[in-house]
């Protein structure tokens, strides 16, 4: 009987090994496809409860991961700050308040809440709701006249509003917006155009929503073909109030909008507050300004306080919608809470130290941001998989896992509704992808036929042709992992 059992186990192990060999061979065949021959492609996958890799190719090569990096930043944030962590935005006054007249200044104090004035995250207020909430708080104190200025206090984080290695083509657009301790409306605006009648015509600038005081445009935006979509770019930088517009917006529509980065979000927030007060009959005899030196505040003189949604809800949007701004703000908050420095660099130091302390490989690790927008970031698929394995057994696993995209689920807000339809991958995989020029990556989890969880990471750099072709290869590998069984 023992011999029969032993023979059976050997047969199972042999069949499993043959499956892995077949899959490994398939990986090598993919690497020889025309579009992949010039690429550096790294593949690594393993069961979360087993040290041996199922498949591996160039797994120790450090590559640019694009937005796949967000799983590291968001996971570390959940672990260090906790899923119930909140950011706070407050408004204070100084001076003397008597008979409805304030002889003093107003201070709009940013606490790093990336969701302030945005309806993107469940539980946050959009600009209209926020306006009413702020006005009501002033009304409760019977403030009617303010003989002073409105100061924006964004000093919690460094004044270096964007990571140093971001490209010029990115930083004027919404996905490259400033990461400031006082933020509003996701620090973005929508820029509306009236396309011309014919391809090549100049597209007329109509307006921005919300209106950004003193923002001007040098317009070279042209009209593209019908159905050509958003191929427009806004070239600008922090504190630069003239933006250059290039590219195309599609013909055949009355209006078309693209999203841009607010040049100075704290100043815009102070201007927003000034406008709210004036429009509601509270006269402000002063202007909107930026606070230059740190100031202490008395809780007795707090007019308004708003808490952000909990961190798990913010991370949900970070990974489901691949939102750079929220990720970079979280990275700065990690640096502030753990090191006392609200900088990108401090956040990266904390993340790197966290990985080392958890015995996760940092070989080849070189980070310049938290969102993956920088092409200079470098990380291995081994690091990703070891991190996924760590998160699988962590206290933060449920919110982390739930923030990843669901393969083959068209109702999920992430972009994997067509992945693995009609296969074992459908509604099985949990994935975060990454894409910038010449980079495509996928990281996440999938269960095999017997319900065992596999962690995986695939990164391709410098491939030829369309990114969709690389995505298809990655999807096929996910399907093959989902089909595995003992």
C-alpha positions as CSV (number, residue, x, y, z in Angstrom):
1,X,0.0,0.0,0.0
2,X,2.8,2.4,0.9
3,X,4.5,1.7,-2.5
4,X,1.2,2.5,-4.3
5,X,0.9,5.8,-2.4
6,X,4.5,6.6,-3.1
7,X,4.1,5.9,-6.8
8,X,1.0,8.0,-6.9
9,X,2.7,11.0,-5.3
10,X,5.7,10.6,-7.6
11,X,3.2,10.6,-10.6
12,X,1.5,13.8,-9.3
13,X,4.8,15.5,-8.8
14,X,6.0,14.4,-12.2
15,X,2.8,15.7,-13.9
16,X,3.0,19.0,-12.1
17,X,6.7,19.4,-13.0
18,X,5.8,18.6,-16.6
19,X,3.2,21.3,-16.6
20,X,5.6,23.8,-15.2
21,X,8.2,22.8,-17.8
22,X,5.6,23.3,-20.5
23,X,4.7,26.7,-19.2
24,X,8.3,27.7,-18.8
25,X,8.9,26.6,-22.5
26,X,5.9,28.7,-23.5
27,X,7.4,31.8,-21.8
28,X,10.6,31.3,-23.7
29,X,8.7,31.1,-27.0
30,X,6.9,34.3,-26.2
31,X,10.2,36.0,-25.6
32,X,11.3,35.1,-29.1
33,X,8.3,36.8,-30.8
34,X,9.2,39.7,-33.1
35,X,7.8,42.4,-30.7
36,X,9.7,41.0,-27.7
37,X,13.1,40.2,-29.2
38,X,14.4,43.8,-28.6
39,X,12.7,44.0,-25.2
40,X,13.9,43.2,-21.7
41,X,11.2,41.0,-20.4
42,X,11.0,39.7,-16.8
43,X,8.6,37.0,-15.6
44,X,8.2,35.5,-12.2
45,X,5.4,33.6,-10.5
46,X,5.1,31.3,-7.5
47,X,2.6,29.9,-5.0
48,X,2.3,32.2,-2.0
49,X,3.0,29.2,0.3
50,X,6.0,27.9,-1.7
51,X,9.5,29.3,-2.2
52,X,10.0,27.6,-5.5
53,X,9.1,29.6,-8.7
54,X,6.6,28.2,-11.1
55,X,8.0,30.3,-14.0
56,X,11.0,32.6,-14.1
57,X,12.7,34.6,-16.8
58,X,15.1,37.5,-16.2
59,X,13.5,37.7,-12.8
60,X,16.5,39.5,-11.2
61,X,16.6,42.3,-13.9
62,X,15.6,45.6,-12.5
63,X,13.2,47.3,-14.9
64,X,10.8,50.2,-15.0
65,X,7.4,49.0,-13.7
66,X,5.2,52.1,-14.6
67,X,2.0,52.1,-12.5
68,X,2.7,48.6,-11.2
69,X,4.7,50.4,-8.5
70,X,1.5,51.6,-6.9
71,X,1.0,48.3,-5.2
72,X,4.2,48.8,-3.3
73,X,3.4,52.4,-2.2
74,X,-0.2,51.6,-1.3
75,X,0.6,48.3,0.5
76,X,3.3,50.0,2.6
77,X,0.9,52.8,3.3
78,X,-1.8,50.5,4.6
79,X,0.8,48.6,6.7
80,X,2.4,51.6,8.3
81,X,-0.6,54.0,8.6
82,X,-3.5,51.6,8.9
83,X,-6.6,51.2,6.8
84,X,-8.6,53.6,9.0
85,X,-6.0,56.5,8.7
86,X,-7.4,59.9,7.8
87,X,-6.1,63.2,6.7
88,X,-7.5,66.5,8.1
89,X,-7.9,69.9,6.5
90,X,-8.6,72.9,8.8
91,X,-9.4,76.6,8.7
92,X,-8.2,78.9,11.6
93,X,-8.3,82.6,12.3
94,X,-6.1,84.9,14.3
95,X,-6.6,88.3,15.7
96,X,-9.9,89.4,17.4
97,X,-13.4,88.5,16.4
98,X,-16.1,90.8,17.8
99,X,-19.7,91.6,16.7
100,X,-19.2,89.7,13.4
101,X,-16.0,91.6,12.5
102,X,-12.7,89.7,12.4
103,X,-9.6,91.9,12.6
104,X,-7.2,89.2,11.7
105,X,-6.3,86.7,9.0
106,X,-7.7,83.4,7.9
107,X,-5.5,80.3,7.5
108,X,-6.4,77.4,5.2
109,X,-4.3,74.6,6.6
110,X,-3.6,71.6,4.4
111,X,-3.1,68.2,6.1
112,X,-2.2,66.3,3.0
113,X,-5.7,65.2,2.1
114,X,-5.6,64.3,-1.6
115,X,-9.4,63.9,-1.7
116,X,-10.3,67.4,-0.5
117,X,-12.9,68.9,-2.8
118,X,-13.2,65.8,-5.0
119,X,-16.0,63.3,-5.3
120,X,-13.7,60.6,-6.7
121,X,-13.6,58.7,-3.3
122,X,-16.6,57.5,-1.4
123,X,-17.2,59.9,1.5
124,X,-15.5,63.0,0.1
125,X,-17.3,66.2,-0.9
126,X,-17.1,67.8,-4.3
127,X,-16.5,71.6,-4.7
128,X,-20.2,72.6,-4.4
129,X,-20.7,70.5,-1.3
130,X,-17.5,71.7,0.2
131,X,-18.4,75.3,-0.5
132,X,-21.6,74.9,1.5
133,X,-19.8,73.2,4.4
134,X,-17.2,75.9,4.6
135,X,-19.7,78.8,4.4
136,X,-21.9,77.1,7.1
137,X,-18.9,77.0,9.5
138,X,-18.2,80.7,9.0
139,X,-21.9,81.5,9.5
140,X,-22.0,79.6,12.8
141,X,-19.4,82.0,14.2
142,X,-21.4,85.0,12.8
143,X,-18.4,86.2,10.8
144,X,-19.5,88.9,8.5
145,X,-16.4,91.0,7.7
146,X,-12.8,90.0,7.6
147,X,-10.2,92.7,7.8
148,X,-7.3,90.5,6.8
149,X,-6.0,88.1,4.2
150,X,-6.7,84.4,3.3
151,X,-3.5,82.4,3.7
152,X,-2.9,79.0,2.3
153,X,-0.7,76.9,4.6
154,X,0.8,74.0,2.7
155,X,4.0,73.7,4.8
156,X,3.4,70.2,6.0
157,X,5.0,68.9,2.8
158,X,8.1,70.2,1.0
159,X,7.6,73.0,-1.6
160,X,9.1,70.6,-4.3
161,X,5.7,69.8,-5.7
162,X,6.6,67.0,-8.1
163,X,9.3,64.3,-8.1
164,X,12.5,65.3,-9.8
165,X,12.5,62.7,-12.5
166,X,9.2,63.4,-14.1
167,X,9.1,64.3,-17.8
168,X,8.2,67.8,-19.2
169,X,5.5,66.2,-21.3
170,X,3.7,64.9,-18.2
171,X,3.8,67.6,-15.6
172,X,1.3,70.0,-17.1
173,X,-1.3,67.2,-17.4
174,X,-3.6,65.9,-14.7
175,X,-1.5,62.7,-14.2
176,X,1.6,64.7,-13.4
177,X,0.0,67.3,-11.1
178,X,1.6,68.9,-8.1
179,X,1.6,67.0,-4.7
180,X,0.9,69.7,-2.2
181,X,-0.2,69.5,1.4
182,X,-3.2,71.8,0.6
183,X,-5.0,70.4,-2.4
184,X,-8.3,70.9,-4.0
185,X,-10.3,69.2,-6.8
186,X,-7.6,66.6,-7.3
187,X,-5.3,69.5,-8.2
188,X,-6.7,69.4,-11.7
189,X,-8.9,71.4,-14.1
190,X,-10.8,70.4,-17.2
191,X,-9.9,72.5,-20.3
192,X,-12.7,72.7,-22.9
193,X,-12.2,73.2,-26.6
194,X,-14.4,73.8,-29.6
195,X,-12.9,71.6,-32.4
196,X,-12.7,73.0,-35.9
197,X,-14.8,71.8,-38.8
198,X,-11.9,70.2,-40.6
199,X,-8.9,68.1,-39.6
200,X,-5.9,70.5,-39.0
201,X,-8.0,73.5,-37.9
202,X,-7.1,75.2,-34.7
203,X,-9.3,74.0,-31.8
204,X,-10.6,77.1,-29.9
205,X,-10.1,77.3,-26.1
206,X,-13.5,77.8,-24.5
207,X,-13.0,77.7,-20.7
208,X,-11.6,75.8,-17.7
209,X,-13.7,74.1,-15.0
210,X,-13.2,75.2,-12.3
211,X,-11.9,78.6,-13.4
212,X,-8.3,79.1,-12.5
213,X,-7.4,82.8,-11.8
214,X,-4.7,84.3,-14.1
215,X,-4.1,81.0,-16.1
216,X,-3.5,81.8,-19.8
217,X,-2.8,79.6,-22.8
218,X,-0.6,79.7,-25.8
219,X,-2.8,77.5,-28.1
220,X,-1.4,75.3,-30.8
221,X,-4.1,72.6,-30.3
222,X,-5.5,71.3,-33.6
223,X,-8.5,69.4,-34.7
224,X,-7.9,65.7,-35.3
225,X,-10.0,63.1,-37.2
226,X,-13.5,62.2,-35.9
227,X,-13.2,59.6,-33.2
228,X,-9.5,60.1,-32.7
229,X,-9.9,60.9,-29.0
230,X,-7.7,62.8,-26.6
231,X,-4.3,63.4,-28.2
232,X,-3.8,66.8,-26.6
233,X,-1.0,67.8,-24.2
234,X,-0.7,70.7,-21.8
235,X,2.9,71.9,-21.3
236,X,3.3,73.7,-18.0
237,X,5.0,73.3,-14.6
238,X,4.3,74.2,-11.0
239,X,3.8,78.0,-10.5
240,X,3.8,78.6,-14.3
241,X,0.6,80.4,-15.3
242,X,1.0,80.2,-19.0
243,X,0.5,76.8,-20.5
244,X,1.3,75.7,-24.1
245,X,-1.3,73.5,-25.8
246,X,-0.2,71.0,-28.4
247,X,-1.7,67.9,-30.1
248,X,-5.2,67.2,-31.3
249,X,-8.8,66.9,-30.1
250,X,-11.3,65.1,-32.3
251,X,-13.6,66.7,-34.8
252,X,-17.4,66.0,-34.9
253,X,-18.2,67.2,-31.4
254,X,-19.4,70.6,-30.1
255,X,-17.0,70.5,-27.1
256,X,-14.1,68.3,-26.0
257,X,-12.2,68.5,-22.8
258,X,-8.8,67.4,-21.5
259,X,-7.4,67.6,-18.0
260,X,-4.6,69.8,-16.8
261,X,-2.6,70.4,-13.6
262,X,-3.4,73.4,-11.5
263,X,-0.2,75.5,-11.4
264,X,-0.3,76.4,-7.7
265,X,-2.9,74.3,-5.8
266,X,-2.5,76.0,-2.4
267,X,-3.0,79.5,-3.9
268,X,-6.0,78.2,-5.8
269,X,-7.5,76.8,-2.6
270,X,-7.0,80.2,-0.9
271,X,-8.6,81.9,-3.9
272,X,-11.5,79.4,-3.8
273,X,-12.1,80.2,-0.1
274,X,-12.0,84.0,-0.8
275,X,-14.6,83.5,-3.5
276,X,-16.9,81.4,-1.4
277,X,-16.9,84.0,1.4
278,X,-17.4,87.0,-0.9
279,X,-20.2,85.3,-2.9
280,X,-22.0,84.5,0.3
281,X,-21.9,88.0,1.6
282,X,-18.9,87.7,3.9
283,X,-16.8,90.7,3.0
284,X,-13.0,90.0,2.9
285,X,-10.9,93.1,2.9
286,X,-7.7,91.3,1.8
287,X,-6.3,88.9,-0.8
288,X,-5.4,85.3,-1.2
289,X,-1.8,84.6,-0.3
290,X,0.7,81.7,0.4
291,X,2.0,81.3,4.0
292,X,5.8,81.3,3.8
293,X,6.8,80.5,7.4
294,X,5.4,77.9,9.8
295,X,2.7,79.1,12.2
296,X,1.1,77.4,15.2
297,X,-2.7,77.5,15.6
298,X,-5.1,77.5,18.5
299,X,-8.0,75.0,18.5
300,X,-10.1,77.6,20.1
301,X,-9.8,79.6,16.9
302,X,-10.6,76.7,14.5
303,X,-13.5,77.6,12.1
304,X,-13.6,74.4,10.0
305,X,-12.3,70.9,10.1
306,X,-12.8,68.1,7.5
307,X,-11.6,64.6,7.7
308,X,-10.8,62.6,4.6
309,X,-12.3,59.2,3.8
310,X,-10.3,56.3,5.4
311,X,-7.1,55.2,3.7
312,X,-8.5,51.9,2.5
313,X,-11.0,53.9,0.4
314,X,-8.2,56.1,-1.0
315,X,-6.1,53.0,-1.8
316,X,-9.1,51.5,-3.6
317,X,-9.0,54.4,-6.1
318,X,-5.1,54.4,-6.2
319,X,-5.0,50.8,-7.6
320,X,-8.4,50.4,-9.3
321,X,-8.1,53.7,-11.2
322,X,-4.2,54.0,-11.2
323,X,-4.4,57.5,-9.8
324,X,-0.9,59.1,-9.6
325,X,-1.8,62.1,-7.5
326,X,-3.2,60.1,-4.6
327,X,-0.2,57.8,-4.7
328,X,2.3,60.6,-4.5
329,X,0.4,62.2,-1.7
330,X,0.4,59.0,0.2
331,X,4.2,58.6,-0.3
332,X,4.8,62.1,1.2
333,X,2.5,61.3,4.1
334,X,4.4,58.1,4.8
335,X,7.6,60.2,4.9
336,X,6.0,62.7,7.1
337,X,4.6,60.2,9.6
338,X,7.6,57.9,9.9
339,X,10.5,60.4,9.3
340,X,8.9,63.8,10.0
341,X,9.6,64.9,6.5
342,X,6.8,65.4,3.9
343,X,9.0,64.7,0.9
344,X,9.1,62.2,-1.9
345,X,12.6,61.3,-0.9
346,X,11.7,60.6,2.7
347,X,8.8,58.4,1.6
348,X,11.0,56.4,-0.7
349,X,13.5,55.9,2.2
350,X,10.7,54.6,4.4
351,X,9.4,52.2,1.6
352,X,12.9,50.9,0.9
353,X,13.6,50.3,4.6
354,X,10.2,48.6,5.0
355,X,11.1,46.1,2.2
356,X,14.5,45.3,3.7
357,X,13.0,44.8,7.2
358,X,10.5,42.3,5.8
359,X,13.2,40.4,4.0
360,X,11.9,41.4,0.6
361,X,14.6,41.7,-2.0
362,X,15.8,45.2,-2.8
363,X,18.4,44.0,-5.3
364,X,18.4,46.6,-8.2
365,X,15.8,48.7,-6.5
366,X,16.0,52.4,-7.4
367,X,12.9,54.5,-6.9
368,X,12.1,58.1,-7.8
369,X,8.4,58.3,-7.1
370,X,5.5,56.3,-5.7
371,X,3.2,56.1,-8.7
372,X,5.6,54.7,-11.4
373,X,5.3,57.7,-13.7
374,X,9.1,58.1,-13.7
375,X,10.8,56.1,-16.4
376,X,13.9,56.0,-14.1
377,X,12.3,53.7,-11.5
378,X,13.8,50.2,-11.4
379,X,12.5,47.1,-9.6
380,X,12.6,43.3,-10.2
381,X,9.7,40.9,-10.6
382,X,11.2,39.0,-7.6
383,X,10.7,42.0,-5.4
384,X,7.1,42.4,-6.6
385,X,6.3,38.8,-5.9
386,X,7.9,38.7,-2.5
387,X,6.0,41.8,-1.6
388,X,2.7,40.3,-2.8
389,X,3.5,37.2,-0.7
390,X,4.1,39.4,2.3
391,X,0.9,41.3,1.8
392,X,-1.0,38.0,1.4
393,X,-0.2,37.2,5.1
394,X,-0.5,40.8,6.4
395,X,-3.1,42.6,8.5
396,X,-3.8,44.8,5.4
397,X,-4.5,42.0,2.9
398,X,-8.2,42.4,2.6
399,X,-8.3,46.2,1.7
400,X,-5.1,45.6,-0.4
401,X,-6.6,42.7,-2.3
402,X,-9.9,44.5,-2.8
403,X,-8.1,47.4,-4.4
404,X,-6.7,45.4,-7.3
405,X,-8.5,45.0,-10.6
406,X,-10.7,42.0,-11.2
407,X,-10.0,40.0,-14.4
408,X,-13.0,39.3,-16.6
409,X,-15.5,41.4,-14.5
410,X,-17.0,44.1,-16.7
411,X,-18.7,45.7,-13.7
412,X,-15.4,46.4,-11.9
413,X,-14.1,50.0,-12.2
414,X,-10.6,48.8,-13.2
415,X,-9.7,48.1,-16.8
416,X,-9.6,44.3,-16.9
417,X,-13.2,43.4,-17.9
418,X,-12.1,41.6,-21.0
419,X,-9.2,39.6,-19.5
420,X,-9.7,35.9,-19.4
421,X,-13.4,35.9,-20.4
422,X,-14.7,32.4,-20.6
423,X,-11.6,30.9,-19.0
424,X,-10.4,30.0,-15.5
425,X,-9.1,33.5,-15.2
426,X,-12.5,35.1,-15.4
427,X,-13.3,36.9,-12.0
428,X,-10.3,35.0,-10.6
429,X,-7.3,37.3,-11.0
430,X,-6.5,40.4,-9.0
431,X,-4.3,42.7,-11.0
432,X,-2.5,46.0,-11.1
433,X,-1.1,47.0,-14.5
434,X,1.4,49.6,-15.5
435,X,1.9,51.5,-18.8
436,X,4.2,54.4,-19.9
437,X,6.1,54.7,-23.2
438,X,7.9,51.4,-23.8
439,X,6.8,49.9,-20.5
440,X,4.0,47.3,-19.8
441,X,3.6,45.5,-16.5
442,X,1.1,43.3,-14.7
443,X,1.3,42.3,-11.0
444,X,-1.1,40.4,-8.8
445,X,-2.7,37.2,-7.7
446,X,-4.5,34.3,-9.4
447,X,-5.9,31.1,-8.0
448,X,-5.2,27.8,-9.7
449,X,-7.7,25.1,-10.4
450,X,-7.5,23.8,-6.8
451,X,-7.8,27.2,-5.2
452,X,-4.2,27.8,-4.3
453,X,-3.1,31.4,-4.7
454,X,-0.3,32.3,-7.0
455,X,1.5,35.7,-6.9
456,X,3.0,36.9,-10.2
457,X,4.8,39.8,-11.8
458,X,5.5,40.4,-15.5
459,X,7.4,43.5,-16.7
460,X,8.3,44.3,-20.3
461,X,10.6,47.3,-21.2
462,X,11.5,48.5,-24.7
463,X,9.2,46.2,-26.7
464,X,8.3,46.9,-30.3
465,X,4.8,47.7,-31.5
466,X,1.6,48.1,-29.5
467,X,1.4,47.6,-25.7
468,X,-1.8,45.7,-26.3
469,X,0.3,42.8,-27.9
470,X,2.3,42.6,-24.7
471,X,-0.8,42.7,-22.6
472,X,-2.2,39.8,-24.6
473,X,0.9,37.7,-23.8
474,X,0.6,38.6,-20.1
475,X,-3.1,37.7,-20.1
476,X,-2.3,34.3,-21.7
477,X,0.2,33.6,-18.9
478,X,-2.3,34.5,-16.3
479,X,-4.8,32.1,-17.9
480,X,-2.2,29.3,-18.0
481,X,-1.5,29.9,-14.3
482,X,-5.2,29.8,-13.5
483,X,-5.4,26.4,-15.3
484,X,-2.6,24.8,-13.2
485,X,-3.5,21.9,-10.9
486,X,-1.6,19.2,-9.1
